[in-house]
């Protein structure tokens, strides 16, 4: 959606509602309408924004921590002896690590402007990857921009904002590593809690039998062995309709969610500082987005006690590991992270593509959280081939779907993967 089209759409919506400052749920009584206050959002559309920047370069331990959290046991990313025998000559990071070396799980430029009483979940990610792997000692730098937004009516929370932001990731040499467009879903937490959409459909915690858990572990092991050697399928060997090996992660737990959260380096005490694009009077760096009561940061207090802004002890991510807090923002129980699901897709495709392949582009729509106690299954099919792509390399198009044990769709992803001839 272009900025001009977005502005036109927003202007029309504002006239319809009688105010350029409110987005209203018309199904609610006129006396007490449910509204999103957009007064701090409109003037920021299309502008660069600030955010956090990590102090330190990426280390081999950062890479190992990341793949451990993503349950991605590709030895290229953690086993030094193995990696030294490959063409890379040592450990390299997976492509998915770009989001771990960013601030705010990659959603910083999509969460711009204060909306009082709001919360945020992830709606999707689109990534473009370039031929510059991240190695130990590299440092990624980010440029960010708030792209656009629209208001939709959702069963989950009534009036809901879908906002998009762009991030450009370059390394310390100025080389382009990746581009990302993230989609944030911003809504009123109290309205979502009242509606209880997820509680009504997904409130019951799955009880797994021993036999079921053994089958999950069998599938997981089979996938780990499917391309441990990193052999790349050749472009002319694969055909439309071919299926990729099935993958499984889970059951998800408080422990696994906590491990994932701590692998995003900005969540570790003291790892980042605030930066701002030059020349802007109000570049939206670390302002309060309007988190509902009990989910905000205490920036001043965190100078003495860093728990006060680390996100899990205090902050907007508390619901990921606390069922009571999850209920306060309309979730059924503890739940996983959108940026994690995006990384899962990239890792899954990278493992299949092997050492001589590369994920060039992914577009993932997040439809359902990974809830505590659930298992996530990965299934994928080749849906197209392009021998002469705009990237100048042969690409295959792959559709990836992530589902839970009840066939609920978590992610619908399409991707372009480079393979050798």
C-alpha positions as CSV (number, residue, x, y, z in Angstrom):
1,X,0.0,0.0,0.0
2,X,1.5,3.4,-1.0
3,X,1.7,6.3,1.5
4,X,-0.7,8.3,-0.7
5,X,-3.3,5.5,-0.8
6,X,-3.0,5.0,2.9
7,X,-3.5,8.7,3.6
8,X,-6.5,8.8,1.4
9,X,-8.0,5.7,3.1
10,X,-7.4,7.2,6.5
11,X,-8.9,10.5,5.6
12,X,-12.0,8.9,4.3
13,X,-12.3,6.8,7.4
14,X,-11.8,9.9,9.6
15,X,-14.6,11.8,7.8
16,X,-16.9,8.8,8.2
17,X,-16.3,8.7,11.9
18,X,-16.5,12.4,12.3
19,X,-13.0,12.8,13.7
20,X,-9.5,12.4,12.4
21,X,-8.5,11.4,15.9
22,X,-10.6,8.3,16.6
23,X,-11.2,4.9,15.2
24,X,-14.5,3.6,16.5
25,X,-16.3,0.2,16.8
26,X,-19.7,1.0,15.5
27,X,-21.3,-2.0,17.2
28,X,-20.8,-0.5,20.6
29,X,-23.4,1.8,22.1
30,X,-23.1,5.5,21.2
31,X,-22.7,6.4,24.8
32,X,-19.5,4.5,25.3
33,X,-17.9,3.7,22.0
34,X,-14.7,1.6,21.8
35,X,-12.1,3.8,20.3
36,X,-8.4,3.8,19.3
37,X,-6.9,7.2,20.0
38,X,-4.8,7.9,16.8
39,X,-3.9,11.5,17.7
40,X,-0.2,10.6,18.1
41,X,0.0,8.3,15.1
42,X,-1.1,10.1,12.0
43,X,1.7,12.7,11.8
44,X,4.3,10.0,12.1
45,X,3.4,8.0,8.9
46,X,6.2,7.8,6.4
47,X,8.8,9.2,8.6
48,X,12.1,7.7,9.9
49,X,12.0,6.6,13.5
50,X,14.6,5.8,16.1
51,X,15.1,2.9,18.4
52,X,17.6,0.7,20.1
53,X,21.1,-0.2,18.8
54,X,23.2,-3.0,20.3
55,X,26.5,-1.9,21.8
56,X,28.5,-5.0,20.9
57,X,29.3,-7.1,17.8
58,X,27.7,-10.5,17.4
59,X,29.7,-13.3,19.1
60,X,29.8,-17.0,18.5
61,X,28.0,-17.4,21.8
62,X,25.2,-15.1,20.6
63,X,24.8,-17.3,17.5
64,X,24.7,-20.5,19.6
65,X,22.2,-19.0,22.0
66,X,20.0,-18.0,19.1
67,X,19.9,-21.4,17.4
68,X,19.4,-23.1,20.8
69,X,16.4,-20.9,21.4
70,X,15.0,-21.6,17.9
71,X,15.5,-25.3,18.3
72,X,17.6,-25.2,15.1
73,X,20.3,-27.8,15.6
74,X,22.1,-27.2,12.3
75,X,25.8,-27.8,13.3
76,X,27.0,-25.1,11.0
77,X,25.8,-22.6,13.6
78,X,27.0,-24.1,16.8
79,X,29.6,-26.9,16.2
80,X,33.0,-25.3,15.6
81,X,34.7,-28.5,14.5
82,X,32.0,-29.2,12.0
83,X,31.9,-25.7,10.7
84,X,35.6,-25.5,10.1
85,X,35.4,-28.4,7.7
86,X,32.8,-26.6,5.5
87,X,33.4,-23.9,2.9
88,X,32.6,-21.3,5.5
89,X,35.7,-22.2,7.5
90,X,33.9,-21.7,10.9
91,X,30.7,-20.9,12.5
92,X,28.3,-18.5,10.7
93,X,25.0,-17.2,11.9
94,X,21.7,-18.4,10.4
95,X,19.9,-15.9,8.2
96,X,17.2,-15.5,10.9
97,X,19.7,-13.9,13.3
98,X,19.1,-10.5,11.8
99,X,16.0,-10.1,14.0
100,X,17.9,-11.2,17.1
101,X,20.5,-8.4,16.5
102,X,17.7,-5.8,16.3
103,X,15.7,-4.0,19.0
104,X,12.1,-4.8,19.8
105,X,11.9,-8.2,18.0
106,X,12.0,-6.2,14.7
107,X,8.7,-4.5,15.3
108,X,10.1,-1.1,16.6
109,X,9.2,0.8,13.4
110,X,5.7,-0.8,13.3
111,X,4.8,0.3,16.8
112,X,4.9,4.1,16.5
113,X,2.7,6.6,18.3
114,X,1.0,6.4,21.7
115,X,-2.4,4.6,21.8
116,X,-3.6,4.6,25.4
117,X,-4.7,1.3,26.9
118,X,-3.2,-0.7,24.0
119,X,-1.3,-3.9,23.6
120,X,0.6,-5.4,20.6
121,X,0.9,-8.7,18.9
122,X,2.7,-9.5,15.7
123,X,0.8,-9.8,12.5
124,X,3.5,-10.8,10.0
125,X,6.9,-10.2,8.5
126,X,8.4,-9.9,5.1
127,X,12.2,-10.4,4.6
128,X,14.6,-9.8,1.8
129,X,18.0,-11.4,2.3
130,X,21.2,-10.5,0.5
131,X,24.5,-12.3,-0.1
132,X,26.2,-11.2,3.1
133,X,26.3,-13.8,5.9
134,X,26.7,-12.7,9.5
135,X,29.8,-14.0,11.2
136,X,31.2,-13.7,14.8
137,X,32.6,-10.2,15.1
138,X,30.0,-8.5,12.8
139,X,27.8,-5.7,14.0
140,X,24.4,-5.0,12.5
141,X,23.1,-1.4,12.2
142,X,19.5,-0.5,11.6
143,X,17.6,2.3,9.8
144,X,13.9,2.4,10.5
145,X,10.8,3.9,9.0
146,X,7.1,3.9,10.0
147,X,5.4,2.9,6.7
148,X,1.6,2.9,7.1
149,X,-1.4,1.6,9.0
150,X,-5.0,0.8,8.5
151,X,-7.9,0.1,11.0
152,X,-9.9,-3.1,10.7
153,X,-12.7,-4.6,12.8
154,X,-11.6,-7.9,14.4
155,X,-13.5,-10.5,16.4
156,X,-10.6,-10.6,18.8
157,X,-10.6,-7.0,19.9
158,X,-13.0,-4.8,17.8
159,X,-11.2,-1.8,16.3
160,X,-7.7,-3.0,15.5
161,X,-4.7,-1.3,13.9
162,X,-2.5,-3.1,11.4
163,X,0.6,-1.0,11.2
164,X,3.7,-1.6,9.1
165,X,7.3,-0.6,9.6
166,X,10.5,-1.0,7.6
167,X,14.0,-1.9,8.8
168,X,17.3,-1.9,6.8
169,X,20.0,-4.0,8.3
170,X,23.6,-3.3,7.3
171,X,26.9,-4.5,8.8
172,X,29.8,-2.5,10.1
173,X,31.2,-2.1,6.6
174,X,27.9,-0.7,5.3
175,X,27.1,-3.8,3.3
176,X,23.4,-4.6,3.0
177,X,22.5,-7.8,4.9
178,X,18.6,-7.8,5.0
179,X,15.5,-5.7,4.7
180,X,12.4,-6.3,6.8
181,X,8.8,-5.1,6.8
182,X,7.1,-6.0,10.0
183,X,3.3,-5.8,10.7
184,X,2.1,-5.0,14.2
185,X,-1.4,-5.7,15.5
186,X,-2.3,-3.0,18.0
187,X,-5.6,-3.2,20.0
188,X,-7.2,-2.2,23.2
189,X,-6.3,-4.8,25.8
190,X,-9.4,-4.4,27.9
191,X,-11.7,-4.9,24.9
192,X,-9.8,-8.1,24.0
193,X,-10.0,-9.4,27.5
194,X,-13.8,-8.8,27.6
195,X,-14.4,-10.6,24.4
196,X,-12.3,-13.6,25.4
197,X,-11.9,-14.8,21.8
198,X,-8.9,-17.0,22.4
199,X,-10.1,-18.2,25.7
200,X,-13.3,-19.5,24.1
201,X,-11.5,-21.4,21.4
202,X,-8.1,-22.3,22.8
203,X,-8.3,-22.1,26.6
204,X,-7.8,-25.8,27.4
205,X,-4.2,-26.9,27.9
206,X,-3.3,-30.0,25.8
207,X,-2.4,-33.1,27.8
208,X,0.0,-35.2,25.8
209,X,0.3,-39.0,26.2
210,X,3.6,-40.7,26.3
211,X,2.9,-42.2,22.8
212,X,2.1,-38.8,21.4
213,X,5.3,-37.3,22.8
214,X,7.4,-40.1,21.4
215,X,5.9,-39.5,17.9
216,X,6.7,-35.8,18.2
217,X,10.3,-36.6,19.1
218,X,10.5,-39.1,16.2
219,X,9.4,-36.4,13.8
220,X,11.8,-33.9,15.3
221,X,14.8,-36.3,15.0
222,X,13.9,-37.3,11.4
223,X,14.0,-33.6,10.4
224,X,17.3,-33.0,12.2
225,X,18.8,-35.8,10.2
226,X,17.2,-34.8,6.9
227,X,20.0,-32.4,5.9
228,X,22.6,-32.4,8.6
229,X,25.4,-32.6,6.0
230,X,24.1,-29.3,4.4
231,X,23.8,-30.8,0.9
232,X,21.9,-28.4,-1.4
233,X,19.3,-29.8,-3.9
234,X,20.0,-28.6,-7.4
235,X,17.5,-26.5,-9.2
236,X,17.0,-29.0,-12.0
237,X,16.4,-31.8,-9.5
238,X,13.4,-30.4,-7.8
239,X,9.9,-30.2,-9.2
240,X,6.7,-28.3,-8.5
241,X,4.7,-30.4,-6.1
242,X,7.7,-31.7,-4.2
243,X,7.3,-31.7,-0.4
244,X,9.9,-30.7,2.0
245,X,10.6,-32.9,5.1
246,X,8.1,-32.3,7.9
247,X,9.4,-30.5,11.0
248,X,8.0,-30.2,14.5
249,X,8.7,-28.0,17.5
250,X,7.2,-28.4,21.0
251,X,5.3,-28.9,23.1
252,X,5.9,-25.2,23.9
253,X,6.4,-24.3,27.5
254,X,7.2,-21.5,29.9
255,X,10.8,-22.7,29.7
256,X,10.9,-22.6,25.9
257,X,9.3,-19.2,25.7
258,X,11.7,-17.8,28.2
259,X,14.7,-19.3,26.3
260,X,13.4,-17.7,23.1
261,X,13.0,-14.3,24.7
262,X,16.5,-14.2,26.2
263,X,18.0,-15.0,22.9
264,X,16.9,-11.6,21.5
265,X,20.0,-9.7,22.6
266,X,18.3,-6.4,23.4
267,X,16.4,-8.2,26.2
268,X,19.7,-8.7,28.1
269,X,20.5,-6.0,30.7
270,X,22.6,-3.2,29.3
271,X,23.1,-4.5,25.7
272,X,21.7,-1.5,23.8
273,X,21.5,2.3,23.6
274,X,19.0,4.6,22.0
275,X,19.6,6.1,18.6
276,X,17.7,8.6,16.5
277,X,17.8,9.7,12.8
278,X,19.2,13.2,12.5
279,X,17.1,16.2,11.8
280,X,13.8,15.1,13.2
281,X,12.3,17.0,16.1
282,X,10.2,14.0,17.3
283,X,11.8,10.8,15.9
284,X,9.9,8.3,18.2
285,X,12.8,6.7,20.0
286,X,11.7,5.2,23.2
287,X,8.4,6.8,24.0
288,X,5.6,4.9,25.8
289,X,3.3,3.4,23.1
290,X,0.4,3.5,25.7
291,X,0.7,0.0,27.1
292,X,-2.2,-1.0,29.3
293,X,-1.7,-0.8,33.1
294,X,1.0,-3.2,34.4
295,X,2.7,-3.7,31.0
296,X,4.8,-0.5,30.7
297,X,8.5,0.0,31.3
298,X,10.0,2.2,34.1
299,X,12.8,3.8,32.2
300,X,14.1,5.9,35.1
301,X,13.8,3.1,37.6
302,X,15.7,0.8,35.3
303,X,18.8,2.9,35.6
304,X,19.1,1.3,39.1
305,X,17.1,-1.9,38.7
306,X,17.3,-3.2,35.1
307,X,14.4,-5.6,35.8
308,X,12.1,-2.6,35.4
309,X,12.5,-2.6,31.7
310,X,13.6,-6.1,30.7
311,X,10.2,-7.0,29.4
312,X,9.5,-10.3,31.3
313,X,9.8,-9.1,34.9
314,X,8.3,-5.7,34.0
315,X,7.0,-4.8,30.6
316,X,4.8,-5.7,27.6
317,X,6.1,-9.3,27.2
318,X,5.0,-10.5,30.6
319,X,2.0,-12.4,29.2
320,X,4.3,-14.7,27.2
321,X,5.3,-16.5,30.4
322,X,2.5,-15.7,32.8
323,X,-1.0,-17.0,32.1
324,X,-2.7,-14.4,34.3
325,X,-1.0,-11.6,32.5
326,X,-1.8,-13.2,29.2
327,X,-5.5,-13.2,30.1
328,X,-5.3,-9.4,30.8
329,X,-4.4,-8.8,27.1
330,X,-6.9,-11.2,25.7
331,X,-4.8,-14.3,25.3
332,X,-5.8,-17.8,26.4
333,X,-2.6,-18.6,28.2
334,X,1.1,-18.1,27.9
335,X,2.1,-17.8,24.3
336,X,5.0,-17.5,21.9
337,X,6.5,-14.7,19.8
338,X,5.6,-13.6,16.3
339,X,9.3,-12.9,15.4
340,X,10.1,-16.4,16.6
341,X,7.6,-17.9,14.1
342,X,9.2,-15.8,11.3
343,X,12.6,-17.1,12.2
344,X,11.3,-20.7,12.4
345,X,10.2,-20.4,8.7
346,X,13.6,-19.0,7.6
347,X,15.5,-21.6,9.5
348,X,13.3,-24.4,8.1
349,X,13.9,-23.3,4.5
350,X,17.6,-22.7,5.0
351,X,18.2,-26.2,6.4
352,X,16.6,-27.7,3.3
353,X,18.5,-25.3,0.9
354,X,21.8,-26.4,2.3
355,X,25.2,-24.7,2.4
356,X,25.1,-23.7,-1.3
357,X,21.5,-22.4,-1.2
358,X,19.9,-19.3,0.3
359,X,16.6,-18.0,1.4
360,X,16.1,-14.8,-0.7
361,X,12.6,-13.7,0.3
362,X,9.9,-14.7,2.8
363,X,6.4,-13.3,3.4
364,X,4.7,-14.7,6.5
365,X,1.3,-13.9,7.8
366,X,0.8,-14.8,11.5
367,X,-2.7,-16.1,12.1
368,X,-2.6,-17.8,15.5
369,X,-0.1,-17.8,18.4
370,X,1.9,-20.8,19.6
371,X,0.2,-21.4,22.9
372,X,1.7,-23.1,26.0
373,X,1.3,-26.8,25.7
374,X,0.8,-26.8,21.9
375,X,3.1,-28.4,19.2
376,X,3.9,-26.7,15.9
377,X,4.2,-28.7,12.7
378,X,5.9,-27.4,9.5
379,X,4.8,-28.5,6.1
380,X,6.0,-27.1,2.8
381,X,5.6,-27.7,-1.0
382,X,7.4,-26.3,-4.0
383,X,4.8,-24.2,-5.9
384,X,7.0,-22.7,-8.7
385,X,10.4,-22.5,-10.4
386,X,12.1,-19.5,-11.9
387,X,15.3,-20.2,-13.7
388,X,16.1,-16.5,-14.4
389,X,14.9,-14.4,-11.5
390,X,15.3,-10.7,-10.8
391,X,17.9,-11.7,-8.3
392,X,20.0,-13.1,-11.1
393,X,19.9,-16.6,-9.7
394,X,17.6,-19.6,-10.0
395,X,14.7,-19.5,-7.5
396,X,12.1,-22.0,-6.3
397,X,8.9,-20.7,-4.8
398,X,7.8,-22.6,-1.6
399,X,4.7,-22.4,0.4
400,X,5.1,-23.1,4.1
401,X,2.3,-23.7,6.6
402,X,2.7,-23.9,10.4
403,X,-0.1,-25.7,12.2
404,X,-0.8,-26.9,15.7
405,X,-2.0,-30.3,16.8
406,X,-5.6,-29.3,16.1
407,X,-4.8,-28.2,12.5
408,X,-5.1,-24.5,13.5
409,X,-3.0,-22.4,11.1
410,X,-0.3,-20.4,12.9
411,X,1.6,-19.1,9.9
412,X,1.0,-19.0,6.1
413,X,4.3,-18.2,4.4
414,X,5.5,-18.0,0.8
415,X,9.2,-17.8,0.0
416,X,11.7,-17.7,-2.7
417,X,14.8,-19.9,-2.2
418,X,17.9,-19.8,-4.3
419,X,19.3,-23.2,-5.3
420,X,22.5,-24.0,-7.3
421,X,22.1,-25.2,-10.9
